[in-house]
Amino acid sequence: MNQFVLQKGRSAELKLFPFIVEFASRRNATIHGNPATDDTGRCVRIFYILEGKFEWIVNAEHHMLYPGDLVIIHPGQVVEGSQDSLNTGKLFWLHIETNKRTDEFIFQKWSHLSSGEANAVGKVFKYNRTPVISRCKEAGLIFAELQAELFNQQIGFYTRVIHLLDELFIMIARRLAIRDNTNRDFPQAFMNFEQTLRKNLTHQWTVEEMAALVGLGTTTFTEKVKSYSGFSPLNYLITIRISEAIKLLKRNSLSVTEIALETGFYSSQHFSTTFKKLTGLTPRDFRNKNKTND
């Protein structure tokens, strides 16, 4: 998928859609921070995780985000990346203008919804501030279709874009209204599993051992971890090791070799190669950029 950023007043693709402040997709590969920082306008911001794993803090609440997750940020809400996390992957985002006096959507000016339906959807967004909708893969399909319509602009594209936006907001409103937070597989077991790994990173975990932690066979466990996180079990373990190494590298008390061994890598070379592959920096380069006092 090509990266792009369409912005109101700058991108010809949005000329007929002045209520769309920004529509974009990109690959993020940073050690920490949020690729979608607070914008200056009064918008509802919607993000969709395509690939990877993100740790974001929304209004002081920590959220782990995986492929298929949808994040809704209302005007005035603060969103930032965890300072000790590995945020890497692909995502879409869409910023929609709101009424500057009420922070509500201005559906009547562009939507094909009836006035009553538009008001109902707007109220769900106004009063339900749940920031994350889990496993919302239908949103990803809508974002992909929006991208195609805006770039190709074939006959009827304006009507099609409005239809897709209506579809997106109806879908989100329905999910918010019923508080459908039960679609993730084994969420508590997965959290306990990750905590156990973090406490025992020097152990050379096998898939069989990890599966046993949650009481599943290796095949079912692998499928569930892949579906839940977007990673295979062993690759997920590597992201945990790197995220823990990031914290240790910010301290000056341990050498790179000591950190490598403490986080479960069999050599400093293996650690350095893996670290650079995921972050774009060697451990030493990262430490030089992020020196802190013990």
C-alpha positions in Angstrom: 0.0 0.0 0.0 1.4 3.4 -1.0 1.9 6.0 1.7 0.0 9.3 1.2 -1.3 12.4 3.1 -4.2 14.4 1.7 -4.9 17.7 3.5 -7.7 20.2 3.3 -6.7 23.2 1.2 -3.6 21.5 -0.2 -4.8 18.3 -1.9 -6.9 18.5 -5.1 -8.4 15.1 -4.2 -10.2 16.8 -1.2 -11.5 19.8 -3.1 -15.1 18.6 -3.1 -14.9 17.4 0.5 -14.0 20.5 2.7 -15.2 18.6 5.9 -12.3 16.2 5.5 -9.4 17.9 7.2 -6.9 15.1 6.6 -6.9 11.6 5.2 -3.7 9.6 5.2 -1.9 6.3 5.4 1.7 5.6 6.3 4.1 3.1 7.7 5.4 4.1 11.1 8.8 2.7 12.3 9.8 4.7 15.3 11.1 3.6 18.7 8.5 5.6 20.5 5.9 8.3 20.0 2.7 8.6 18.1 2.7 9.0 14.4 -0.6 10.9 14.5 0.1 13.8 16.8 -2.5 16.2 18.1 -3.8 18.3 15.2 -4.6 22.0 15.5 -8.2 21.9 14.2 -11.4 20.8 15.9 -11.7 17.4 14.5 -12.8 13.9 15.3 -9.7 11.8 14.4 -10.1 8.1 13.5 -7.2 5.8 13.2 -7.1 2.2 11.9 -4.2 -0.1 12.5 -3.3 -2.1 9.5 -0.1 -3.9 10.7 2.1 -4.0 13.7 1.7 -3.1 17.3 1.2 0.3 18.9 1.1 1.5 22.5 -0.8 4.8 22.8 -2.0 6.8 25.7 -5.4 8.4 25.2 -6.5 10.8 27.9 -4.0 9.2 30.3 -5.3 5.7 29.6 -2.9 3.2 28.2 -4.0 1.1 25.1 -2.3 -1.7 23.3 -3.3 -1.6 19.6 -3.2 -4.4 17.1 -4.2 -4.9 13.5 -7.9 -4.3 13.0 -8.2 -2.0 15.9 -10.0 1.4 15.4 -9.2 4.4 17.6 -11.5 7.4 17.9 -10.1 10.7 19.3 -12.5 13.4 20.1 -11.7 17.2 20.1 -9.8 18.1 23.3 -8.6 14.5 23.9 -4.9 14.1 24.3 -3.2 11.2 22.4 0.5 10.3 22.7 2.8 7.4 22.2 4.2 5.4 25.1 7.8 6.7 25.8 9.1 3.2 26.3 7.5 1.3 23.5 8.2 0.1 20.0 5.5 1.6 17.7 5.9 0.2 14.3 3.5 -0.8 11.6 1.0 0.7 9.1 -2.1 2.7 9.8 -4.8 4.8 8.2 -6.2 8.0 9.7 -9.1 10.3 8.9 -9.8 13.7 10.4 -13.3 15.0 10.1 -14.3 18.6 10.9 -16.8 19.2 13.7 -19.0 22.1 14.7 -16.7 24.5 16.4 -19.3 25.4 19.1 -20.6 22.0 20.0 -17.8 19.5 18.8 -20.6 17.6 17.1 -20.4 16.3 13.5 -22.0 18.5 10.9 -23.7 15.6 9.1 -26.5 17.7 7.7 -24.1 19.5 5.4 -22.7 16.5 3.6 -24.2 13.2 4.7 -26.9 11.3 2.8 -28.3 10.3 6.2 -31.7 11.7 7.2 -31.7 14.4 9.7 -32.9 12.0 12.4 -30.3 9.4 11.6 -27.6 12.0 11.5 -28.6 13.3 14.9 -28.7 9.8 16.4 -25.2 9.0 15.1 -23.9 12.3 16.3 -25.2 11.8 19.8 -23.6 8.3 20.1 -20.2 9.9 19.2 -20.8 12.8 21.6 -21.7 10.7 24.7 -19.8 7.5 24.2 -16.1 8.3 24.5 -14.8 4.8 24.3 -11.5 5.3 22.4 -10.8 1.9 21.0 -13.0 -0.5 19.0 -11.3 -3.9 18.8 -11.1 -6.1 15.8 -13.0 -3.7 13.5 -11.7 -5.1 10.2 -14.7 -3.8 8.2 -13.3 -0.3 8.8 -10.1 -1.2 7.0 -12.1 -2.2 3.9 -13.9 1.2 4.0 -10.6 3.1 4.3 -9.1 1.2 1.4 -12.2 2.0 -0.7 -12.1 5.7 0.3 -8.4 5.8 -0.9 -9.3 4.2 -4.2 -12.3 6.6 -4.9 -10.4 9.7 -4.0 -7.4 8.9 -6.1 -9.1 7.4 -9.1 -12.1 9.8 -9.2 -14.1 7.7 -11.6 -17.7 8.6 -12.5 -19.9 8.9 -9.4 -16.9 9.1 -7.0 -18.4 12.0 -5.0 -21.5 10.0 -4.2 -19.5 6.9 -3.5 -17.2 8.8 -1.0 -20.2 10.2 0.9 -21.7 6.7 1.0 -18.5 5.2 2.4 -18.2 7.9 5.1 -21.9 7.3 6.1 -21.2 3.6 6.2 -18.1 4.2 8.4 -19.9 6.3 10.9 -23.0 4.1 11.1 -20.7 1.1 11.7 -18.8 2.9 14.4 -21.9 4.2 16.1 -23.4 0.7 16.2 -20.3 -0.7 17.7 -20.1 2.1 20.3 -23.7 1.8 21.2 -23.6 -1.8 22.1 -20.1 -1.6 23.7 -18.9 -4.5 21.7 -15.7 -5.1 23.6 -15.8 -8.9 23.6 -14.6 -9.7 20.2 -10.9 -10.2 21.1 -9.8 -13.7 21.7 -8.5 -14.6 25.2 -7.7 -11.0 26.2 -6.9 -11.6 29.9 -5.0 -14.8 29.2 -3.0 -12.9 26.6 -2.2 -10.1 29.0 -1.0 -12.6 31.6 1.0 -14.4 29.0 2.8 -11.2 28.0 3.6 -10.3 31.7 5.1 -13.8 32.2 7.3 -13.4 29.2 8.5 -9.9 30.4 9.5 -11.3 33.7 11.4 -14.2 32.2 13.1 -12.8 29.1 16.3 -14.7 29.7 14.5 -18.0 29.2 14.7 -19.3 25.7 10.9 -19.8 25.2 9.6 -22.3 22.7 6.2 -22.0 21.1 5.1 -25.2 23.0 6.0 -23.6 26.3 4.3 -20.3 25.5 1.1 -22.2 24.4 1.2 -24.1 27.7 1.0 -20.8 29.6 -2.5 -20.2 28.2 -3.5 -23.9 28.1 -3.7 -24.2 24.3 -2.2 -26.5 21.7 0.5 -25.0 19.6 -1.5 -24.7 16.4 -4.5 -23.0 18.1 -2.2 -20.8 20.2 -0.2 -19.7 17.1 -3.4 -18.9 15.2 -4.8 -16.9 18.1 -1.6 -14.9 18.8 -1.3 -14.1 15.0 -5.0 -13.0 14.9 -4.7 -11.0 18.1 -1.4 -9.3 17.6 -0.5 -9.6 14.0 2.7 -11.5 14.9 3.8 -15.1 15.2 4.5 -16.1 18.8 8.3 -16.0 18.4 8.2 -12.6 16.5 5.9 -11.3 19.3 8.5 -12.4 21.8 11.2 -10.5 19.9 9.1 -7.2 20.0 8.8 -7.7 23.8 12.5 -8.2 24.1 13.3 -5.1 22.1 10.8 -3.0 24.0 12.4 -4.0 27.3 15.9 -3.4 25.8 14.8 0.1 24.9 14.1 0.9 28.5 17.5 -0.5 29.6 19.4 1.4 27.0 18.2 4.6 28.4 20.3 3.8 31.5 24.0 4.0 31.5 24.6 1.3 34.1 24.5 -1.7 31.7 26.6 -2.4 28.7 25.0 -3.4 25.4 26.2 -6.9 25.9 24.7 -7.1 29.3 21.4 -5.8 28.0 21.5 -8.3 25.2 21.9 -11.2 27.6 19.4 -9.8 30.1 16.7 -9.5 27.4 17.2 -13.0 26.1 19.5 -12.6 23.0 22.2 -15.1 22.7 24.9 -12.5 21.7 25.4 -8.8 21.4 25.7 -9.2 17.6 22.3 -10.9 17.4 20.8 -8.2 19.6 22.3 -5.4 17.5 21.1 -6.9 14.2 17.6 -7.4 15.5 17.4 -4.0 17.2 18.5 -2.2 14.0 16.1 -4.2 11.9 13.1 -3.1 14.0 14.1 0.4 14.9 16.5 1.6 12.2 19.2 2.3 14.8 21.9 0.2 16.4 21.7 -0.1 20.2 24.7 2.2 20.6 23.2 4.8 18.3 20.0 4.7 20.2 21.8 5.1 23.5 23.7 8.1 22.2 20.5 9.8 21.2 18.6 9.0 24.4 21.1 9.4 27.2 19.5 9.9 30.6 20.8 9.9 34.1 20.3 6.7 36.2 
